[in-house]
Amino acid sequence: MPPHGPHGPRGPHGMGKGAKPQNMGKTIKRLLTYMGDKKILLLPVAICVLISSGASIAGTYLLKPALNQYIIPFIGQENPDLSSFIALLLTMAIIYLVGAIAGYANSRIMLSISTGTLLKIRQAMFCHMESLPLRYFDSKSHGETMSLYTNDTDTLRDMLSQSLPQLLSSIITVVGVLTMMVILSPLLTLLVVFMIGVMFFCIATVGKKSGNAFREQQKNLGAVNGYIEEMIEGQRVVKVFCHEKESKEAFAQLNNNLRNASARANSLANIMMPMMGNLAHINYALSAMAGALLAITGRLDIGSIASFLQYIRSFSMPVTQMSQQFNSILNALAGAERIFAMLDQEPELDQGTYVLVNAVESSPAASADGKVHLVEAFARTGMWAWKNTAEPNAPLIPLKGEVIFDNVSFGYVAEKTVLHNINLVAKPGQKVALVGSTGSGKTTITNLLTRFYDIEEGSITYDGIPLKSIRKADLRRSLGMVLQDTHLFTGSVSDNIRFGYPEASQHQVVAAAQLANADSFIHHLEHDYETQLTADGGSISQGQRQLLSIARAAAANPPVLILDEATSSVDTRTEALIQRGMDKLMEGRTVFVIAHRLSTIRNADVILVLEQGHIIERGNHDQLIEQKGRYYQLYTGMFELD
C-alpha cells in the first residue's frame, strides 16, 4: 500500500507551529475572488466603520464646548438659558446614535460577506476533494483534511466578520484620536506617545512568549485528543487485554503535560490585559496631572483637558487590540493558504474517451449488412456497451469483462516497485483468485484495475480497450467491489444497499439482500429495510455489515466483481450460504477474488500466487496442488499467510 507521509504535531483543529502566511498578498487576492459580487459591499463596510469611529471621536470632542461654553459658565447662575446646551446634548446623542447604527450595519454586512464567502469556499473544497486521486488521501491523515473544514474555515469567518472590521476601526480610531489629541494639546500628546511606546514594548515581549506557549499548548492538546480518539476506537482491545490501568496512566501523563502548557500559556495571556490596563491607568493619571499643571499655568482650558482625558480612554484599548487582531488575521490567512494548497492539488487526470452506454441489439432487417449490431439505447436495458465519444460513428463494443494485464510494473513511490512484470488474462465469466502474503501486491492489482492508480510500465486492457482510454467514472461503474473493511453511510439499510445503484427499486434492493443472505437479519431489525444506520453501522455486527456490503455490490449488478476478503467477517455457516449466493452473482461475470481462506477459491478458474510483486505460480486448484509448490504448502498448512 502507499506510504503515509510524516505529520507534525497538530492541535485539535489541525493547527501546526508557526501559523503565518507565506504569501499574504496572493492569498488576500484569491480570497477576494470568492467574494464574487459581494466585493462591492466592502465599500459600504469601510464607510460604516469610518462613520462609527468618527462618531465616537466627534462625540468626545464635544465635551470641550460643553464644559467651556455651558457647564462652567452656568456655575453660580440662578436661571441659565439651557436651550443651546440642550441642543448640543441632542447633537451628541444623534452623533452617537448614527455611530451605533453604522456599527450595526457594518456587522450585518460583514456577516453576509463572510458567510457567503465561506459557503463558496467550502463548496469548492468539497467538490475539488471529490476529484482528487486516492494517492492524495493516502498521504494525508483524516484529521489534517478535516481541519481544513473546521479550524481553517472558522478562523477565516472570524477574520472576515470580526478581525478585519475591528482592525480597520482600531486604525481609524487611533489615527483620529491621535490627531484630535495633537489639536487639543501637542505637549500632552508627547507624553501619551511615550507611554504607548512602553505599551507596545510590553506587548511585543509578552506576546512572543505567549505565542510560543500557545503553540506548545496546541501540540499537547493535539496529543491528548489523538490519544482519546485512539482509545475510543480501540476500547474493545483495551478491555480484552485489561489495559485500563496503563491507558489511564498514559492519559494522566499527557493530560498533565497539557495542564502545564495551558497554565503557562494562559498565565501569559492573562497578564496582557491587566498589564495594559494598568499602563493605561498610569498614562491617564500622568496626563491628568500634567493637564492640571497646564490648566493652573493657564496654558490649557478645562474643556480641552476633559476631552483629552476621554480620548486617552478610547485610545489605549484599540492599541491593545490591534496586535491581537493582526495575529488573528495572520492565523486566518495561514489557514486560507492551507485551504488553497488543497484546492491547488492536481485532480485525477482522465483523458478517457470510452463511456458506458445502455445498448440493445438491432434487428437484422434494420442494418445495411443484414447482421445484428449493438445500438445505443436511452433506457436501461440490462445490456451495456462501450462507446467511443471521439468517434461517435464507430461500432459499440459489448461490455463483457475481459481483463488483460500485459507486462505491468508499478510502484507507489519511484524508489520502490511493488509489482514486477505482471501478466494475467481474465476471460469473461472467469473467476480469478489472487493469493499471497501481506504486501505481495494483491490489492495493488485491484487498485490498478479500478484506476485508483495508473500504471507506469506495461498495459492493461478491458474488453480490448486500453484502460486509460476508458473514462474513470464509467470504468468504475462497470466494477463492483466488496472490501474487507466495510463502510456504511448514515441512512437507512435500503439507502446503503442502493448506494451503488441509486435508481434501484425496493424490489431490486430486497432481491440483492436475499442474494447476499442479508434479508433474514434485516427483517429482525427494528424497522426492517428502513432501519437507520449511524456511526458506520455500529449498531449491527461486523458480519452483518459485510453482508450489506455484498448486497450493495449485488444491487449494482456489475459485469466485473472485485472481492477483497469478502467473507472474512462471517462465520463458516453464513459463509457457505453467501458463497452460494455469490456463485449466482458471479455467473457470467469476471471476478477477482483476494482470499486468505483458500477453501473459498477452490472452484476458481485461475489462481495466481504472488510473492513480493511477482506471480510465482498460476493454474487452477488441482493443477497447483499437483505442483506441490507454494500454493500446496499454503493449502496443506505447511506455510501460513502473513
Number of C-alpha atoms within 10 A of each C-alpha: 15 13 10 13 10 9 11 11 16 23 25 20 19 21 23 18 16 11 15 17 19 12 11 15 11 11 16 13 10 14 19 13 12 18 21 13 10 17 13 11 15 16 10 15 20 15 13 25 26 18 24 26 25 20 22 22 23 17 19 21 23 17 23 20 17 19 19 15 14 18 15 13 12 15 9 8 8 7 7 13 11 12 9 12 17 13 11 17 16 12 14 20 13 14 19 22 15 17 22 18 14 22 20 14 17 24 19 14 17 22 17 15 24 20 16 16 23 20 15 13 21 16 12 14 17 12 12 16 17 11 13 17 17 16 15 16 13 14 14 14 14 10 14 16 16 13 21 22 17 14 18 23 20 17 21 25 21 16 23 22 21 18 23 17 22 20 21 17 23 23 16 20 26 22 13 19 25 20 13 20 24 15 12 20 17 14 14 20 20 13 14 22 13 11 19 20 11 13 21 16 12 16 20 12 11 15 19 12 14 22 17 15 21 20 21 24 23 25 23 25 24 21 21 23 16 16 16 14 12 11 16 11 11 11 13 11 11 16 10 9 8 11 12 14 10 11 14 11 11 14 17 13 12 17 17 14 19 21 15 13 21 20 15 19 21 15 13 19 18 12 12 17 15 11 14 21 15 11 18 22 15 13 22 21 13 16 21 17 11 16 24 17 13 18 15 12 10 10 11 16 18 20 21 23 24 18 24 30 21 17 23 21 15 18 21 22 17 20 20 20 16 19 16 16 21 16 17 19 23 19 21 26 26 24 25 24 23 17 21 17 10 17 18 10 14 12 15 17 13 13 11 19 16 25 18 22 22 18 25 20 13 15 12 12 10 11 11 7 9 11 12 14 18 18 17 20 15 10 10 11 12 9 16 23 23 24 24 20 12 10 10 9 9 10 15 20 20 17 19 22 24 20 22 23 20 16 15 20 20 24 21 18 10 9 7 9 13 21 24 17 16 19 16 18 15 19 18 19 18 21 25 25 27 25 26 26 15 15 15 20 25 27 17 21 21 20 16 17 23 21 22 16 19 17 21 12 14 14 17 23 18 20 18 13 16 15 24 21 17 24 20 22 14 15 21 17 19 20 21 23 24 23 18 17 14 18 14 21 15 13 15 18 24 23 23 24 29 23 18 22 20 12 11 18 13 14 9 17 25 20 17 27 29 18 24 28 24 24 20 11 13 22 12 10 15 10 12 16 21 14 16 19 18 14 10 14 21 11 13 14 12 16 18 18 22 26 29 28 28 29 30 26 26 30 27 24 21 22 23 27 23 24 21 21 18 25 25 18 19 18 10 11 9 17 20 14 14 22 19 15 19 19 15 13 20 21 14 16 22 24 28 24 25 26 21 21 15 15 10 17 21 14 15 18 17 23 25 22 23 24 19 17 23 19 21 14 16 17 17 17 20 11 13 20 17 10 12 13 13 20 26 18 13 19 18 13 10 10 12 13 12 8
